[in-house]
């Protein structure tokens, strides 16, 4: 039997050709922006190696703001920047869950877990209230509240994708948590040394109060070896609060939108974050894989922060005035006080 082989008919258009062409053109359009993002992320990583207390995403957003104001990127870079600013950001936040292990958090004990929950809740409530009194937009005060109360720039970026804030509000919020978190990095170890507090208590305070994970770990290292592990685990316990807070924000936003425009009840990247926590908690993922995933997660967040930073204009930040920084300063002091109270109440348990 002779088999008939179908051959392309040069006189008949291929129905799949427009799809293939569109896919290729979209990919090609993203290359210039992604190339700039990759270069900036590499530069941010080098900056972190030189100044370990400042995370790569923080370096990245600063670099993005500088580029956006000194030499704004043209329209040909927009597709790649858009990909980094949202999809890559959400993947990075989901992968953040691989740094957490439920067992480590539960091992802190009910007293420390209660201190974490109270500190985060008290920080969110007070900062949102004061932000309203200062006349800041709902998005601006939410970003500052999440960044100050939970985990710094990563929380700001994650909340931005839920509340749909603009680039200027995001950059200002990141600036506040970086500035005041850096101040706490120096102040908390100094106070612990001045009053000769128990190193474990000092580490707990650092984990409860300082914004960035890298800053809390650095502060624990300054306080002493007994504080380092405590600061890291307590801080990661605060990071775990990111999931329920984002879920609540998503539910609140759904209520303001029409039925057809509502986002999922729980954002998919939050589900991914929790799935990564569960996977990490099984103990089945090899340490090298977790380490590599941590680098990928930091790189993706750095890429997203650079992309967001390029849309920031210095004039808009100046127009906002000092109010966001007043809110960030007051929120930082409040978190530090509540965190110290929680650490003292727990009594420096042997963790």
C-alpha positions in Angstrom: 0.0 0.0 0.0 1.3 3.4 -0.9 1.4 6.0 1.9 0.4 9.5 1.0 2.6 12.1 2.6 1.0 15.5 3.0 3.2 18.3 1.8 2.8 22.0 2.4 0.7 23.7 -0.3 2.5 26.9 -1.3 -0.8 28.3 -2.5 -2.6 27.7 0.9 -1.7 29.7 4.0 -0.5 27.7 7.1 -3.1 28.4 9.9 -0.4 27.9 12.6 2.0 30.4 11.0 0.6 33.6 12.6 0.7 31.9 16.1 4.3 30.8 15.6 5.3 34.2 14.3 3.5 36.0 17.2 5.3 33.8 19.7 8.7 34.4 18.1 8.0 38.2 17.9 7.0 38.4 21.5 10.1 36.5 22.6 12.3 38.7 20.5 10.6 41.9 21.8 11.5 40.9 25.4 15.2 40.3 24.8 16.5 43.9 25.0 14.7 44.5 28.3 15.7 41.2 29.8 19.3 41.8 28.8 19.4 45.1 30.7 17.6 43.4 33.6 20.2 40.6 33.6 23.1 43.1 33.6 21.6 45.2 36.4 20.8 42.1 38.5 24.5 41.0 38.2 25.6 44.4 39.3 23.3 44.3 42.3 24.7 40.9 43.2 28.2 42.3 43.2 27.0 45.2 45.3 25.6 42.7 47.9 28.9 40.9 48.0 30.7 44.1 48.8 28.0 45.2 51.3 26.4 42.0 52.7 23.9 43.8 54.9 22.1 45.2 51.8 20.3 42.6 49.8 20.6 42.3 46.0 16.9 43.4 45.5 17.6 46.6 47.3 20.7 47.4 45.3 18.6 46.5 42.2 15.8 48.9 42.8 18.3 51.7 43.6 20.0 51.0 40.3 16.7 51.0 38.5 15.7 54.4 39.9 19.1 55.8 38.8 18.8 54.4 35.3 15.2 55.5 35.0 16.1 59.1 35.9 19.5 59.5 34.4 18.9 57.7 31.1 15.3 56.4 30.9 14.9 53.2 28.9 12.9 53.5 25.7 9.8 51.6 24.5 11.9 48.7 23.0 12.8 47.7 26.5 9.3 47.7 27.9 8.2 44.1 27.1 11.2 42.6 28.9 10.8 45.0 31.9 7.1 44.1 32.1 8.0 40.4 32.2 10.5 41.0 35.1 8.2 43.3 37.0 5.3 40.8 37.4 5.7 37.2 36.4 9.3 36.9 37.5 8.5 38.7 40.8 5.7 36.3 41.6 7.9 33.3 40.9 10.6 34.8 43.2 8.1 35.3 46.0 6.9 31.7 45.7 10.5 30.4 45.8 11.0 32.4 49.0 9.0 29.6 50.7 11.9 27.2 50.2 13.8 29.1 52.8 11.2 28.1 55.5 10.6 24.9 57.4 7.5 24.5 59.4 9.3 22.4 62.0 11.8 25.2 62.7 9.1 27.7 63.3 7.1 25.4 65.5 10.2 24.6 67.5 10.3 28.2 68.6 7.5 27.4 71.0 4.1 29.0 71.5 5.5 32.0 73.3 7.8 33.1 70.5 5.2 32.3 67.8 2.7 34.5 69.7 5.3 37.2 69.9 5.8 37.0 66.1 2.1 37.2 65.4 1.5 40.1 67.8 4.5 42.0 66.5 3.4 41.7 62.9 -0.3 42.4 63.6 0.6 45.4 65.9 2.9 46.8 63.2 0.4 46.5 60.4 -2.4 48.0 62.4 -0.5 50.9 63.8 1.2 51.8 60.5 -2.0 51.6 58.5 -3.7 53.9 61.1 -0.9 56.4 61.2 -0.6 56.4 57.4 -4.3 57.3 57.1 -3.8 60.2 59.6 -0.8 61.4 57.5 -3.0 61.4 54.4 -1.0 58.8 52.4 -2.8 56.7 49.8 -4.1 53.3 50.8 -1.5 51.5 48.6 1.4 53.6 49.9 0.6 52.9 53.6 -0.1 49.2 52.9 3.3 48.8 51.2 5.2 50.5 54.1 3.2 48.5 56.6 4.0 45.2 54.9 7.7 46.0 54.4 8.2 47.2 57.9 6.1 44.6 59.7 7.0 41.4 57.7 10.2 41.2 55.6 11.3 44.4 54.0 11.7 44.8 50.2 10.4 41.3 49.4 7.1 42.0 51.3 6.8 45.4 49.5 7.2 43.7 46.1 4.8 40.9 47.0 2.2 43.4 48.3 2.6 45.6 45.3 1.5 42.8 43.0 -1.7 42.4 45.1 -2.7 46.0 45.8 -1.6 47.3 42.3 0.5 50.3 43.6 2.5 52.4 41.2 6.3 52.4 40.8 6.8 55.6 42.8 4.9 54.2 45.8 6.8 50.9 45.6 10.2 52.6 45.4 9.4 55.0 48.3 8.2 52.1 50.5 11.4 50.1 49.7 13.5 53.2 50.5 11.9 53.6 53.9 12.3 49.9 54.9 15.9 49.9 53.7 16.9 53.2 55.5 15.3 52.4 58.8 16.1 48.7 58.7 19.8 49.6 58.3 19.5 51.9 61.3 18.1 49.1 63.4 20.9 46.9 62.2 23.3 49.1 64.2 21.0 50.2 67.0 19.8 46.8 68.3 23.2 45.2 68.7 24.4 48.4 70.4 21.5 48.4 72.9 22.0 44.7 73.6 25.7 45.3 74.4 25.0 48.4 76.4 22.5 46.7 78.7 24.3 43.3 78.5 21.2 41.5 77.4 21.2 37.7 77.0 22.4 37.0 73.4 19.4 34.8 72.7 17.1 37.5 73.8 19.0 40.0 71.6 18.7 37.7 68.6 15.0 37.3 69.2 14.6 41.0 69.3 16.5 41.4 66.1 14.4 38.8 64.4 11.2 40.4 65.6 12.1 44.0 64.7 14.5 44.3 61.8 12.9 44.5 58.3 15.2 42.6 55.9 16.2 38.9 56.5 19.8 39.8 55.6 19.8 42.6 58.1 18.4 40.5 60.9 21.0 37.8 60.3 23.7 40.4 60.2 22.5 41.9 63.5 22.4 38.5 65.1 26.0 37.9 64.0 27.1 41.2 65.5 25.4 40.3 68.8 27.1 37.0 69.0 27.0 33.3 67.9 24.2 32.5 70.3 22.0 35.2 68.7 22.6 34.4 65.1 20.5 31.2 64.8 17.7 32.7 66.9 17.5 35.9 64.8 17.4 33.9 61.6 14.6 31.5 62.6 12.5 34.2 64.3 12.9 36.4 61.2 11.8 33.5 59.0 8.8 33.1 61.2 7.8 36.6 60.4 8.3 35.9 56.7 5.8 33.1 57.0 3.2 35.7 57.9 3.5 37.0 54.4 1.0 34.4 53.1 -2.0 35.1 55.3 -1.4 38.9 55.0 -1.4 38.7 51.2 -4.4 36.5 51.2 -6.3 39.0 53.3 -5.2 41.9 51.0 -6.4 39.9 48.0 -9.8 39.2 49.5 -10.2 42.9 50.4 -9.3 43.9 46.8 -11.8 41.5 45.3 -14.6 43.3 47.1 -13.8 46.5 45.3 -13.8 45.0 41.8 -16.6 43.8 39.5 -17.1 40.1 39.2 -15.3 39.7 35.9 -12.2 41.6 37.0 -11.7 39.9 40.4 -8.4 38.2 41.0 -8.3 34.7 42.5 -9.4 34.4 46.1 -5.8 33.5 47.0 -3.2 34.6 44.6 -1.5 31.7 42.8 2.0 32.9 43.8 0.9 32.7 47.5 -0.3 29.1 46.9 3.1 28.5 45.3 4.8 30.1 48.4 3.0 27.8 50.7 3.7 24.8 48.5 7.4 25.6 48.6 7.2 25.8 52.4 5.6 22.4 52.5 8.1 21.0 50.2 11.0 22.4 52.1 9.5 21.1 55.3 9.5 17.5 54.1 13.3 17.4 54.3 13.4 15.6 50.9 14.9 18.5 49.0 18.8 18.2 49.0 20.6 21.1 50.5 22.4 22.0 47.3 19.0 22.3 45.5 17.7 24.6 48.3 20.9 26.7 48.1 20.5 27.0 44.3 16.8 27.9 44.6 17.7 30.6 47.1 20.1 32.1 44.6 17.4 31.9 41.9 14.8 33.5 44.2 17.1 36.4 45.1 18.0 36.9 41.4 14.3 37.0 40.4 13.4 39.5 43.1 16.4 41.6 42.1 15.3 41.5 38.5 11.7 42.6 39.4 12.9 45.4 41.7 15.2 46.8 39.0 12.3 46.7 36.5 10.0 48.5 39.0 12.7 51.0 39.8 13.1 52.1 36.1 9.5 53.4 36.2 10.2 55.7 39.2 10.6 59.4 38.7 12.5 61.5 41.3 10.0 64.3 40.9 7.2 62.1 42.0 9.1 61.0 45.1 9.9 64.7 45.9 6.2 65.5 45.4 5.3 62.9 48.0 7.3 64.8 50.6 8.5 63.5 53.9 5.3 61.8 55.0 6.2 58.3 53.8 9.5 58.5 55.7 7.8 59.9 58.8 5.5 56.8 58.6 8.5 54.5 58.1 10.4 56.0 61.0 7.4 55.8 63.3 6.6 52.3 62.2 10.2 51.2 62.8 10.3 52.6 66.3 6.9 51.0 67.1 8.0 47.6 65.7 11.3 47.8 67.7 9.4 48.6 70.9 6.8 45.8 70.4 9.5 43.4 69.4 11.5 44.1 72.5 8.4 43.7 74.7 7.7 40.4 73.0 11.3 39.2 73.5 11.3 40.3 77.2 7.9 38.7 77.7 9.1 35.4 76.4 12.1 35.7 78.6 14.9 34.6 76.3 13.9 31.0 76.0 16.6 28.5 75.1 15.6 27.9 71.5 
